[in-house]
Amino acid sequence: MKLKELHALMQDIAPFRRAKVELEQYPTGPHLASRLLFTVDNSYDEFAGRTVADLGCGTAMLSIGAALLGARHVVGVDIDPDALEVAADNIMEVAGGEEEGLPIDLVLADADTVIMNPPFGTKQKGVDMAFLAAAFSVSTHTVYSLHKSSTRDYIAKTAKRDLGAASAEVLAQLRYDLPATMKFHKHKSVDIEVDLWRFEVGQQQQAGGGRGRAVQEEDEEEEDEGEEEEEAAAGAQQRRQQPGGLTVAAASRAAAMKCAVPTAAALEALARRDGPGRGRHGDSDDEEEDEGEEDEEEEDDDEGHS
């Protein structure tokens, strides 16, 4: 498929009905999306016949593009039900009203190739790297992601040191034409320099389904073992104190049992976690600070991602 044809097919994909500033829901326009997807497809042939995950899929712009380029199965993941509702409508619209028209599911699944345009971390410091870590946990092959050019050195170092990437390469530097979508935006649009990254997942991630997932499951097993020991001791004490203690202990254990936390749930917990500034995104001081970051393109450093 030619670039112009792909761009034309993606022109009418609807944006967010009501963008949420706390989730940094800035639209990925058809101009940027089509070039990202075309570069990946034309240079590396990563879509045809492959399973693709789009983390933070929003309105499914990248998911739909990957499907149009021949992906066997596309999985779009997002924590916002309103965004997924728009995504479902867009998929149906592009498919011409046919439910089986495009091989896209809005659920979580392991993937060969991950494509994403994550939040840049303007509102929540470090959320860009949280998305990248989640991508490494579900990908068995490669991850393609957009990040601010000002964070290039940090991302290269972190991907290899902390995420175990076999390689981390900037394929192209692009211009992200960010339109005025939030009420505090004063300029009609702002140009942001962004990098298109290609990460190869390391052998450890490929073998274990992602280092982050393996570590998470190990921690959960240790936590569950500790809980079981504590519950056993508590149950013994209850049995010594009252005839019905066994029933109470059993109910307590059932209530305390945990299942492995899936990547999407972990990502949602991170996005909704209380922290400095949470719940105050509408304050004028925060808005002016964030607008200044977007307008002036101030450089993020290691501290800003920690």
C-alpha positions as CSV (number, residue, x, y, z in Angstrom):
1,M,0.0,0.0,0.0
2,K,1.3,3.5,-0.9
3,L,1.7,6.2,1.7
4,K,-0.9,8.5,0.1
5,E,-3.5,5.6,0.0
6,L,-2.9,4.8,3.7
7,H,-3.2,8.5,4.6
8,A,-6.4,8.8,2.7
9,L,-8.0,5.8,4.4
10,M,-7.1,7.2,7.9
11,Q,-8.4,10.7,7.2
12,D,-11.9,10.2,8.6
13,I,-11.0,8.4,11.8
14,A,-12.8,10.3,14.6
15,P,-10.9,11.9,17.4
16,F,-11.8,11.8,21.2
17,R,-15.3,13.1,21.9
18,R,-14.0,14.8,25.0
19,A,-10.2,14.6,25.5
20,K,-9.2,14.0,29.2
21,V,-6.2,16.1,30.2
22,E,-5.2,13.8,33.1
23,L,-4.7,11.0,30.6
24,E,-2.9,13.3,28.1
25,Q,-5.3,12.3,25.4
26,Y,-3.8,14.2,22.5
27,P,-4.9,12.9,19.1
28,T,-2.5,11.1,16.8
29,G,-3.4,12.7,13.5
30,P,-3.5,10.8,10.2
31,H,-0.4,12.6,8.9
32,L,1.8,11.5,11.7
33,A,0.2,8.0,12.1
34,S,0.4,7.1,8.4
35,R,4.1,8.0,8.2
36,L,4.9,6.1,11.4
37,L,3.1,3.0,10.1
38,F,4.4,3.3,6.6
39,T,8.0,3.5,7.9
40,V,7.6,0.4,10.0
41,D,5.9,-1.5,7.2
42,N,8.1,-0.4,4.3
43,S,11.5,-0.7,6.2
44,Y,10.9,-3.8,8.4
45,D,7.7,-5.5,7.1
46,E,6.5,-5.8,10.7
47,F,2.7,-6.0,10.1
48,A,1.8,-8.5,7.5
49,G,0.7,-11.7,9.1
50,R,1.8,-10.6,12.6
51,T,0.0,-10.0,15.9
52,V,0.3,-6.3,16.9
53,A,-0.5,-4.6,20.2
54,D,-1.4,-0.9,20.4
55,L,-1.0,0.2,24.0
56,G,-2.9,3.3,25.0
57,C,-4.8,2.9,21.7
58,G,-7.1,5.9,22.3
59,T,-9.4,6.1,19.2
60,A,-7.6,3.2,17.5
61,M,-5.8,5.3,14.9
62,L,-2.7,3.1,14.9
63,S,-4.6,-0.1,15.4
64,I,-6.7,0.6,12.3
65,G,-3.6,1.5,10.3
66,A,-1.8,-1.7,11.3
67,A,-4.8,-3.7,10.2
68,L,-5.0,-2.0,6.9
69,L,-1.4,-2.9,6.3
70,G,-2.1,-6.6,6.7
71,A,-1.7,-7.4,10.4
72,R,-3.2,-10.8,11.2
73,H,-4.5,-9.7,14.6
74,V,-4.4,-6.3,16.3
75,V,-5.0,-5.8,20.0
76,G,-5.8,-2.2,21.2
77,V,-5.4,-1.5,24.9
78,D,-6.6,1.6,26.8
79,I,-7.7,2.3,30.3
80,D,-10.5,4.8,29.3
81,P,-13.8,3.2,28.4
82,D,-14.9,6.4,26.6
83,A,-11.9,6.2,24.3
84,L,-12.6,2.5,23.6
85,E,-16.1,3.4,22.6
86,V,-14.9,5.8,20.0
87,A,-12.3,3.2,18.9
88,A,-15.0,0.6,18.4
89,D,-17.1,3.1,16.3
90,N,-14.0,4.0,14.2
91,I,-13.2,0.3,13.6
92,M,-16.8,-0.3,12.4
93,E,-16.8,2.8,10.3
94,V,-13.5,1.9,8.5
95,A,-14.7,-1.7,8.0
96,G,-17.9,-0.4,6.3
97,G,-20.2,-1.5,9.0
98,E,-19.1,-5.1,8.9
99,E,-18.2,-6.5,12.3
100,E,-15.7,-9.0,10.8
101,G,-14.1,-6.3,8.5
102,L,-10.9,-5.6,10.5
103,P,-9.0,-8.1,12.8
104,I,-9.0,-5.8,15.8
105,D,-9.9,-6.6,19.4
106,L,-9.9,-4.0,22.2
107,V,-8.5,-6.4,24.8
108,L,-5.1,-7.4,26.3
109,A,-3.0,-10.1,24.7
110,D,0.7,-11.0,24.1
111,A,2.1,-9.6,20.9
112,D,5.0,-10.0,18.4
113,T,5.1,-6.3,17.6
114,V,3.9,-3.4,19.8
115,I,3.2,0.1,18.3
116,M,2.2,3.0,20.5
117,N,2.1,6.7,20.9
118,P,2.3,6.9,24.7
119,P,1.7,10.0,26.9
120,F,4.9,12.1,27.0
121,G,4.8,12.5,30.8
122,T,3.7,16.2,30.9
123,K,1.0,15.6,33.4
124,Q,2.4,12.4,35.1
125,K,6.1,12.2,35.3
126,G,7.4,8.8,34.2
127,V,4.2,7.6,32.6
128,D,6.0,7.4,29.2
129,M,8.5,4.9,30.7
130,A,5.7,3.0,32.4
131,F,4.1,2.5,29.0
132,L,7.4,1.4,27.5
133,A,7.9,-1.1,30.4
134,A,4.4,-2.5,29.7
135,A,5.2,-2.8,26.0
136,F,8.3,-4.8,26.8
137,S,6.3,-7.1,29.1
138,V,3.9,-8.1,26.3
139,S,6.1,-8.0,23.3
140,T,8.1,-11.0,22.1
141,H,9.9,-9.3,19.2
142,T,9.9,-5.5,18.7
143,V,8.4,-2.3,20.1
144,Y,7.9,0.9,18.0
145,S,7.1,4.0,20.1
146,L,7.0,7.8,19.8
147,H,8.8,9.9,22.5
148,K,9.9,13.5,22.8
149,S,13.3,14.0,21.2
150,S,14.5,15.9,24.3
151,T,14.3,12.5,26.2
152,R,16.4,10.6,23.7
153,D,19.5,9.9,25.8
154,Y,17.5,8.9,28.8
155,I,15.3,6.5,26.9
156,A,18.2,4.9,25.1
157,K,20.0,4.3,28.5
158,T,16.9,3.1,30.3
159,A,15.7,0.8,27.6
160,K,19.0,-1.2,27.6
161,R,19.8,-0.9,31.3
162,D,16.4,-1.4,32.9
163,L,14.3,-3.1,30.3
164,G,16.9,-5.4,28.8
165,A,16.4,-4.2,25.2
166,A,18.7,-6.0,22.8
167,S,18.8,-2.8,20.7
168,A,17.3,0.7,20.8
169,E,17.4,2.8,17.6
170,V,15.9,6.1,16.6
171,L,14.5,5.5,13.1
172,A,13.4,9.1,12.4
173,Q,12.8,12.5,14.0
174,L,9.3,13.7,13.3
175,R,7.2,16.9,13.9
176,Y,4.2,16.3,16.1
177,D,1.7,19.1,15.2
178,L,-0.2,19.3,18.4
179,P,-3.5,21.2,17.9
180,A,-5.2,23.2,20.7
181,T,-7.4,20.5,22.2
182,M,-7.5,21.6,25.9
183,K,-9.2,24.6,27.3
184,F,-5.9,26.1,28.6
185,H,-4.2,26.0,25.2
186,K,-3.6,29.5,23.9
187,H,-1.9,28.7,20.6
188,K,-3.7,27.2,17.7
189,S,-1.1,24.5,17.4
190,V,2.4,23.7,18.7
191,D,5.1,21.7,16.9
192,I,6.9,19.1,19.1
193,E,10.0,17.2,18.0
194,V,9.4,13.5,18.5
195,D,11.5,10.4,17.9
196,L,10.2,7.2,16.3
197,W,12.0,4.4,18.2
198,R,12.5,0.8,17.4
199,F,13.4,-1.5,20.3
200,E,14.3,-5.1,20.0
201,V,13.1,-7.2,23.0
202,G,16.0,-9.0,24.7
203,Q,16.3,-12.8,24.9
204,Q,15.3,-12.8,28.6
205,Q,12.0,-11.1,27.8
206,Q,11.3,-13.4,24.8
207,A,11.9,-16.5,26.9
208,G,10.0,-15.3,30.0
209,G,7.2,-13.2,28.4
210,G,8.9,-10.0,29.7
211,R,11.2,-9.4,32.6
212,G,8.7,-7.1,34.2
213,R,6.0,-9.8,34.2
214,A,8.4,-12.4,35.5
215,V,9.5,-10.2,38.4
216,Q,5.9,-9.2,39.1
217,E,4.8,-12.9,39.3
218,E,7.8,-13.7,41.5
219,D,6.9,-10.9,43.9
220,E,3.3,-11.9,44.0
221,E,4.2,-15.5,44.8
222,E,6.4,-14.4,47.7
223,E,3.6,-12.0,48.9
224,D,1.0,-14.8,48.7
225,E,3.3,-17.2,50.6
226,G,3.8,-14.6,53.4
227,E,0.1,-14.0,53.6
228,E,-0.6,-17.7,53.8
229,E,1.8,-18.1,56.7
230,E,0.2,-15.1,58.5
231,E,-3.3,-16.5,57.9
232,A,-2.3,-19.9,59.1
233,A,-1.0,-18.4,62.4
234,A,-4.1,-16.3,62.7
235,G,-6.4,-19.2,62.0
236,A,-4.7,-21.3,64.7
237,Q,-5.1,-18.5,67.2
238,Q,-8.8,-18.2,66.3
239,R,-9.4,-21.9,66.6
240,R,-7.9,-21.8,70.1
241,Q,-10.1,-18.9,71.1
242,Q,-13.5,-19.9,69.6
243,P,-15.3,-23.0,68.3
244,G,-16.1,-21.3,65.0
245,G,-12.6,-20.1,64.4
246,L,-11.9,-22.5,61.4
247,T,-14.8,-21.1,59.4
248,V,-13.6,-17.5,60.1
249,A,-10.0,-18.4,59.1
250,A,-11.2,-20.0,55.9
251,A,-13.3,-17.0,54.9
252,S,-10.4,-14.7,55.7
253,R,-8.1,-16.7,53.4
254,A,-10.6,-16.7,50.6
255,A,-11.0,-13.0,50.8
256,A,-7.2,-12.4,50.9
257,M,-6.3,-14.7,47.9
258,K,-5.0,-12.8,44.9
259,C,-4.7,-13.5,41.2
260,A,-1.7,-12.4,39.0
261,V,-2.3,-8.7,38.0
262,P,-2.4,-8.4,34.2
263,T,-0.4,-5.7,32.5
264,A,-3.5,-3.6,31.7
265,A,-4.6,-3.6,35.3
266,A,-1.1,-2.6,36.4
267,L,-1.1,0.2,33.9
268,E,-4.5,1.4,35.0
269,A,-3.4,1.3,38.6
270,L,-0.4,3.4,37.7
271,A,-2.4,5.9,35.7
272,R,-4.9,6.4,38.6
273,R,-2.4,6.3,41.5
274,D,-2.6,9.2,43.8
275,G,0.5,11.4,43.8
276,P,1.8,14.9,43.9
277,G,-0.6,17.1,41.9
278,R,-3.2,14.4,41.4
279,G,-6.7,15.8,41.4
280,R,-5.4,19.3,40.8
281,H,-5.1,19.2,37.0
282,G,-7.6,22.0,36.6
283,D,-5.6,24.4,38.8
284,S,-4.4,27.5,37.0
285,D,-0.8,27.1,38.2
286,D,-0.6,23.5,36.8
287,E,-2.2,24.6,33.6
288,E,0.2,27.4,33.0
289,E,3.2,25.2,33.9
290,D,2.1,22.5,31.5
291,E,1.3,25.0,28.7
292,G,4.8,26.4,29.2
293,E,6.3,22.9,28.8
294,E,4.4,22.3,25.6
295,D,5.0,25.8,24.1
296,E,8.7,26.1,25.0
297,E,9.6,22.3,24.6
298,E,11.6,22.3,27.8
299,E,14.0,19.4,28.0
300,D,13.1,16.5,30.3
301,D,15.9,15.0,32.3
302,D,16.5,11.8,34.3
303,E,14.8,13.3,37.4
304,G,11.7,14.2,35.4
305,H,11.2,10.5,34.6
306,S,12.0,9.1,38.0
